[in-house]
């Protein structure tokens, strides 16, 4: 019985709260709406706060209060976990109020929202690249900020994701034995990320791709492509003389030399 009474009282309070909020929405007392919106925000009732702030923004547009309302709206979306909208609002805030005392924080939060949007490395990395650019912009604009170390950590993390994405893309062509596409993708990955932690594997796959392409080519293209593979072998062993792939690379080189040895070097 006590449990039923408790549920009834709780339900009554809920209805009362909803009724008060509905009355507030219909109110023409903008000062009260603003006050209650801030209270809802501080209580982390972001949906209610956001609805009220959105109603108040056009009313206070052109006044000093519009800046604060826009700031709150950005954080309401962030508080709801809607990082796409939050990032949009933070960027729009920067455009609308470039000299605001909240500008630095808004630029950082814009970058951080991109960071939170950054997906698994196997998916499209547009938000990842946008986050890197935004963090770099923040670093350039506020070089003495206490957030700089954190920004650099985020950039390193995001760069690693782009490197891994590039590696996965190139490896995908290699695994499917699409060797012409693999060669292009592997070369691009090595060019774009020369310090990649996957460099050894990428270079070996490039050698293997050129070798397999030569092996499977028509006779008229074999000699040229085996020579290309030979050059790749020397590049690989020069950089990784103790590679875990060395035995496989040497076996390829034996086959390459065996084929090219059929030709008179004077021809």
C-alpha positions in Angstrom: 0.0 0.0 0.0 2.8 2.4 0.9 4.5 1.6 -2.4 1.3 2.5 -4.3 1.0 5.8 -2.4 4.6 6.6 -3.2 4.1 5.9 -6.9 0.9 8.1 -6.9 2.7 11.0 -5.2 5.6 10.7 -7.6 3.2 10.6 -10.6 1.4 13.7 -9.2 4.7 15.6 -8.9 5.6 14.6 -12.5 2.3 15.8 -13.8 2.7 19.0 -11.9 6.1 19.5 -13.3 5.0 19.0 -16.8 2.0 21.3 -16.3 4.3 24.0 -14.9 6.6 23.6 -17.9 3.7 23.8 -20.4 2.5 27.0 -18.7 6.1 28.4 -18.9 6.2 27.7 -22.7 3.0 29.7 -23.2 4.2 32.5 -20.9 5.1 35.9 -22.3 7.3 36.6 -19.4 10.7 36.3 -21.1 12.7 37.1 -18.0 11.0 34.2 -16.2 11.6 31.9 -19.2 15.3 32.8 -19.2 15.7 32.3 -15.5 13.9 28.9 -15.7 15.9 27.9 -18.8 19.2 28.5 -16.8 17.7 26.4 -13.9 16.9 23.6 -16.3 20.3 23.8 -17.8 22.0 23.6 -14.3 19.8 20.6 -13.5 21.0 19.0 -16.7 17.4 19.0 -18.1 18.9 20.0 -21.5 15.8 19.3 -23.7 13.6 21.7 -21.6 16.4 24.3 -21.4 17.2 24.1 -25.1 13.5 24.6 -26.0 13.2 27.7 -23.9 16.6 29.1 -25.1 15.6 28.5 -28.7 12.4 30.5 -28.2 14.3 33.3 -26.5 17.1 33.7 -29.0 15.1 35.6 -31.8 13.6 37.8 -29.1 17.0 38.8 -27.7 18.8 38.9 -31.0 20.9 42.0 -31.2 21.3 42.3 -27.5 24.1 41.2 -25.1 21.9 38.4 -23.8 21.8 36.7 -27.3 25.5 35.8 -26.8 24.9 34.0 -23.6 21.7 32.3 -24.9 23.7 31.0 -28.0 26.4 29.7 -25.7 23.9 27.8 -23.6 22.2 26.3 -26.7 25.6 24.9 -27.8 26.1 23.2 -24.5 22.5 21.9 -24.4 23.2 19.9 -27.6 26.5 18.8 -26.1 24.8 17.7 -22.9 22.3 15.6 -24.9 25.2 13.8 -26.7 24.2 15.4 -30.0 27.8 16.2 -31.0 27.0 17.0 -34.6 24.5 19.7 -33.6 26.7 20.9 -30.8 29.7 21.3 -33.1 27.5 23.3 -35.6 26.3 25.6 -32.8 29.8 26.2 -31.4 31.0 27.1 -34.9 28.1 29.3 -35.6 28.7 31.0 -32.2 32.3 31.8 -33.3 31.0 33.3 -36.6 28.3 35.4 -34.8 30.4 36.5 -31.8 34.0 36.4 -32.8 35.1 38.7 -30.0 33.2 36.9 -27.3 35.0 35.9 -24.1 33.6 32.4 -24.9 35.3 32.3 -28.3 38.3 30.3 -27.2 36.2 27.7 -25.4 33.8 27.5 -28.3 36.7 26.9 -30.8 38.0 24.1 -28.6 34.6 22.6 -28.1 34.0 22.7 -31.9 37.2 20.6 -32.4 36.3 18.3 -29.5 32.8 17.6 -31.0 34.5 16.6 -34.3 36.8 14.4 -32.2 33.8 12.7 -30.6 32.2 12.2 -34.0 35.3 10.5 -35.3 34.2 6.9 -36.3 35.9 3.5 -36.4 39.0 3.5 -38.7 37.2 1.4 -41.2 34.6 4.1 -41.8 34.7 7.5 -43.6 37.2 9.7 -41.7 35.9 13.1 -42.7 35.1 14.1 -39.1 38.6 12.9 -38.1 40.3 15.2 -40.6 38.0 18.0 -39.6 38.9 17.5 -35.9 42.7 17.6 -36.7 42.2 20.9 -38.6 40.1 22.4 -35.8 42.5 21.4 -33.1 45.4 22.8 -35.1 43.5 26.1 -35.6 43.0 26.3 -31.9 46.7 25.7 -31.2 47.7 28.3 -33.7 45.2 30.8 -32.3 45.8 30.2 -28.6 49.4 28.9 -28.4 49.7 29.7 -24.7 46.5 27.8 -23.7 46.6 25.2 -21.0 44.7 23.0 -23.4 47.6 22.7 -25.9 49.0 19.4 -24.5 45.5 17.8 -24.6 45.0 19.1 -28.2 48.3 17.6 -29.3 47.4 14.3 -27.7 44.1 14.3 -29.6 45.8 15.2 -32.9 48.3 12.3 -32.4 45.4 9.9 -31.7 43.4 11.1 -34.7 46.5 10.9 -37.0 47.0 7.3 -35.9 43.5 6.6 -37.0 44.1 8.1 -40.4 47.3 6.1 -40.8 45.5 2.9 -39.9 42.6 3.8 -42.3 45.2 4.2 -45.1 46.8 1.0 -44.2 43.5 -0.9 -44.1 42.5 0.5 -47.5 45.7 -0.5 -49.2 45.8 -3.9 -47.5 42.2 -4.5 -48.7 43.3 -4.2 -52.4 46.3 -6.4 -51.7 44.2 -9.1 -49.9 41.7 -9.2 -52.8 44.7 -9.5 -55.2 43.8 -6.3 -57.0 47.5 -5.6 -57.6 47.4 -2.5 -59.8 45.1 -0.8 -57.3 47.1 -2.1 -54.4 50.3 -0.7 -55.8 48.7 2.8 -56.2 47.1 2.6 -52.7 50.3 1.3 -51.0 52.5 4.0 -52.7 50.0 6.7 -51.7 49.9 5.5 -48.1 53.7 5.5 -47.9 53.9 8.9 -49.4 51.1 10.4 -47.2 52.4 8.8 -44.0 56.2 8.2 -44.3 56.5 7.7 -40.6 53.7 5.1 -40.4 54.1 2.3 -37.9 52.9 0.0 -40.7 55.7 1.1 -43.1 57.5 -2.3 -43.1 54.4 -4.2 -43.9 53.3 -1.6 -46.5 56.7 -1.8 -48.3 56.6 -5.6 -48.3 53.1 -5.6 -49.7 54.2 -3.2 -52.4 57.1 -5.5 -53.3 54.7 -8.5 -53.3 52.2 -6.7 -55.4 54.7 -5.8 -58.0 56.1 -9.3 -58.0 52.6 -10.9 -58.4 51.6 -8.4 -61.1 54.7 -9.3 -63.1 54.2 -13.0 -62.6 50.6 -12.8 -63.8 51.3 -10.4 -66.7 51.2 -11.1 -70.4 54.6 -11.9 -71.8 55.0 -8.5 -73.4 54.9 -6.8 -70.0 56.7 -9.3 -67.8 60.2 -8.1 -68.3 59.4 -4.5 -67.4 57.3 -5.4 -64.4 59.9 -7.9 -63.1 62.5 -5.1 -63.2 60.1 -2.9 -61.3 59.7 -5.6 -58.7 63.5 -6.0 -58.5 63.9 -2.3 -57.8 61.3 -2.6 -55.1 63.2 -5.5 -53.5 66.3 -3.4 -53.2 64.4 -0.5 -51.6 62.8 -2.9 -49.2 66.0 -4.8 -48.0 67.9 -1.5 -47.9 65.4 -0.1 -45.4 64.6 -3.4 -43.6 67.7 -5.7 -43.9 66.4 -7.8 -40.9 62.8 -7.8 -41.8 60.4 -10.5 -40.7 59.5 -10.7 -44.3 63.1 -11.2 -45.5 62.9 -14.9 -46.5 59.8 -14.3 -48.6 61.4 -11.3 -50.2 64.6 -13.2 -51.0 62.5 -16.0 -52.6 60.8 -13.5 -54.8 64.1 -12.1 -55.8 65.4 -15.5 -56.8 62.3 -15.9 -59.1 62.9 -12.4 -60.5 66.5 -13.1 -61.3 65.7 -16.4 -62.7 63.3 -14.9 -65.2 65.4 -11.8 -66.1 68.5 -14.1 -66.5 66.9 -15.4 -69.6 67.5 -12.1 -71.4 70.8 -10.9 -72.8 71.6 -7.7 -70.9 72.7 -6.1 -74.1 69.2 -6.3 -75.6 
